[in-house]
Amino acid sequence: MRRAGEHSWRARAFAWGMAHGTGPYERWMAERKRSLLGRLSGEVVEIGPGSGVNLSYLPREARWTGIEPNPCFHPYIRNEAARLDRRVRLKIGLAEDLGLEDASVDAVVGTLVLCSVDRVEAVLEEILRVLKPGGRYCFLEHVAAPEGSRLRWIQRAVRPVWSGLLDGCRPDADTRVRIARAGFAQLNWEEFQGPLPVVSPHICGFAEKGKVAP
Ligand SMILES: C[S@@+](CC[C@H](N)C(=O)[O-])C[C@H]1O[C@@H](n2cnc3c(N)ncnc32)[C@H](O)[C@@H]1O
């Protein structure tokens, strides 16, 4: 089970690797991120922001709070915020318990996060709880290849080593199904192939909380 606030060498190495090694991937995703995040406004909470790779896409008026359990990412986020000359609120914590009021947030952002969280259903419930009616959960995630495919077999086979090296990331995470069943009123996403081997299948889009209580 993941704990927030760990300063282990693994946590440090993962943060360094993400901060220095994802440039080509980010360039590949830039256009999608621009259209996904570029018009968000109000209170925006990002779960697992890593090194702050999404900050530059958010309009300046959006008030951004990052909930990042790995404290070794925090200096990278602060540097990015300083580079962009924008104010941010940053907390050590888990997406399973955001510590925010019910219906207090206009948008929740998460990219490449649900593959690594231990309790995906709990995170999605928490996102629904904090979103205002009509609020959006914006996501970009790599997902499991279709059941029965060769790639799915490979994802399962490499999973133990992959997860061990990459901070608990599951290459065969069935995130698509989990989001679809979470209870959002409206779903809007595209499926596409990303630039990484093993975890090429991706989804990108948003899920909206209903305007009236179910
Ligand atoms: C693969 S990194 C992605 C970072 C960043 N979102 C990006 O797109 O580059 C996964 C991130 O999720 C965070 N994370 C893992 N489990 C989490 C949890 N339960 N709650 C919040 N963040 C979590 C990790 O610390 C890390 O920052």
The ligand as an ORCA input file, in Angstrom:
! r2SCAN-3c Opt
* xyz 0 1
  C       3.577      8.002    -13.812
  S       3.532      9.332    -12.691
  C       2.666     10.569    -13.652
  C       2.977     11.961    -13.210
  C       2.287     13.075    -14.025
  N       0.865     13.079    -13.774
  C       2.592     12.956    -15.481
  O       1.656     12.881    -16.309
  O       3.793     12.971    -15.822
  C       2.293      8.814    -11.509
  C       2.030      9.866    -10.461
  O       0.950      9.458     -9.635
  C       1.307      9.669     -8.287
  N       0.488      8.773     -7.463
  C       0.603      7.444     -7.296
  N      -0.341      6.983     -6.459
  C      -1.089      8.058     -6.101
  C      -2.214      8.243     -5.238
  N      -2.762      7.229     -4.600
  N      -2.703      9.490     -5.114
  C      -2.154     10.541     -5.788
  N      -1.094     10.427     -6.600
  C      -0.572      9.203     -6.757
  C       2.806      9.401     -8.257
  O       3.452      9.919     -7.124
  C       3.220     10.089     -9.546
  O       3.365     11.467     -9.364
*
